[in-house]
Amino acid sequence: EAQVTQNPRYLITVTGKKLTVTCSQNMNHEYMSWYRQDPGLGLRQIYYSMNVEVTDKGDVPEGYKVSRKEKRNFPLILESPSPNQTSLYFCASSFQPGLNYEQYFGPGTRLTVT
Amino acid sequence: AQSVAQPEDQVNVAEGNPLTVKCTYSVSGNPYLFWYVQYPNRGLQFLLKYITGDNLVKGSYGFEAEFNKSQTSFHLKKPSALVSDSALYFCAVRGGSNDYKLSFGAGTTVTVRA
């Protein structure tokens, strides 16, 4: 089954404790992206990746890091989480050429930072 | 900078009545426009897209959308709403083939009453 998986689905952590949210897709997509969803703000793009070893900032990259060492994986790293990073996070992927392809979204990771 | 506006936070309709969810956009190039739907506790699902061609595009679950370049709008429509259409709807825009960022609106919650 074609899908985007994220782990963990739920995470409660404390300020300053480094964490990683994993994202994996099995569709051989070149393009992958991370978003955060906050009430009244919709989805805001954090980082995206056009292909292996190619990443770029989205609209709200501060406090986040990403890496793309393999085509299927695109982990999101919070090196020192803060309460304002409490949010619902989505990973997405799509075929890259022309980027007129729709994105496939993972189920989401609900992060709470206390 | 590109942006998307969904002027209505909520839309309430009776089952069987027409449903319209409004979206306006701002981009510097030719827009690539998308609608996504999010059901409770789920990731986003693709509904339809406009890249080029016919201004009226048809998508999943009986939804359609009309691209209007002069009004910079891409309203989502369904002739006869179902209770199962109750969900959160997002409009998104990409500013042409050289723009790799996807910008989302804040979302519109649709409630269809029986």
Interface residues (C-beta under 8 A of the other chain):
Chain A: V4 Y31 S33 Y35 G40 L41 G42 L43 R44 Q45 Y48 M50 D56 G58 D59 F90 A92 G98 L99 N100 E102 Q103 Y104 F105 G106 P107 G108
Chain B: V4 Q6 D9 Y32 F34 Y36 R42 G43 L44 Q45 F46 K49 I51 F90 A92 R94 S97 D99 Y100 K101 L102 S103 F104 G105 A106 G107
